[in-house]
Amino acid sequence: MSRLRGKAVIAQGGGPTAVINQSLVGAVLELRKFPEITRVWGARHGVRGIVDETFVDLSEVTTHNLERVAQTPSAALGSTRDKPDAEYCQRILGVFRKHDIRYFFYIGGNDSSDTVRIVGEHADREGYELRALHIPKTVDNDLPVNDHCPGYPSAARFVACGFAGIDADNAALPGVHIAVIMGRHAGWLTAAAALARRHDDDGPHLIYLPERQFSIDRYLSDIDRVYRRYGRCTVAVSEGVWATRDGKGEAIPLVADLMRRVGREPQVDAHGNIQLWGGALADELTDAVRKGLGIERVRADTFGCLQRSFPGVVSDVDAREAREVGEKAVHYACWHHLDGSVVIKRTGDYAVNYELADVKAIAAKTRYLPDEFIAADGNDVTDAFRSYLRPLLGDGMPCLERLWAPAARSRDDA
């Protein structure tokens, strides 16, 4: 098969991560090695930059600049939540034809993979020869087929480190501390809080995931039990629990109460994703503990955008793999003339292989935390999950130590 000659366009979509630019730089540096790639362009703010023709020429960026960008969190090209429909795709293909763009690489999560599918299918129908590759990323870790997704290990490391600090603070000034953690309808990121524990009485003492139905009564009962045992309690709650539905598809009482307090229906983006309100959920959960249990010292935090773009806790494993999925996407497109989504598969004690999956197996689908990773009582994770996550966090995890000093004795006791 003769090599397809033309320009390549790279774009970034969805929520940024701490390592998404590693994938960008990995793809750019590989593309610049292939003579059939006439120029490498970057689209500003995802597919929106394609239809608006706001491109930057990545062929002329210095390697030094690219390497510095690779170590910088958030999306260097800018991102978007646009979802292309048929008319949008027609505009994208019109721009591709106008500029002789034959390679399209989109770095993103569930919705971005769906965009790659839609654009690729539209190009096939139009008879326009195009290589369309999805490069995975998401802190939610919810892409099917993948063992894990670039961006998740660094965000999970942030959650584990953050919760270790929260628990140390709570031990010094006992009370109840609740943290609401990002992740939509999958509990992967919230579950990472479990890696903060070193001792049996360390927090988080309770972990609530959207894969299990949430009950305010059960939540209060759990906190009361832990508080009576330890004199304190730290809780990790997924932002997605308030959007959990019961077996009949009805919103659980917490959802209805929260919606009434906020005073409006949930908003959705172009992809149909509910815009979750972690701050409002944290306030509701805090009030419930104060009113229901009479505990005065109750604090809450929301782990929002900070966890996905924080530069201080990047996993070296995550950075390396994010670079490599970008490189492999180019190999599949340029050497093998294939379309699809690059996926990460785990092998051995800990190593990974990169494969190419049909983007239809990933597009707009969600991979939930499996049952074997969730404790039987539904408010914790299992050792199997901790074993799964531990190698992804990378080297140099901070060690929070306790003071092991015996009680002082007066001279009379000596």
Summary of the structure (lengths in Angstrom):
residues: 414
radius of gyration: 23.5
end to end distance: 88.5
largest distance: 94.0
contacts: 1444
relative contact order: 0.16
helix: 44%
strand: 18%
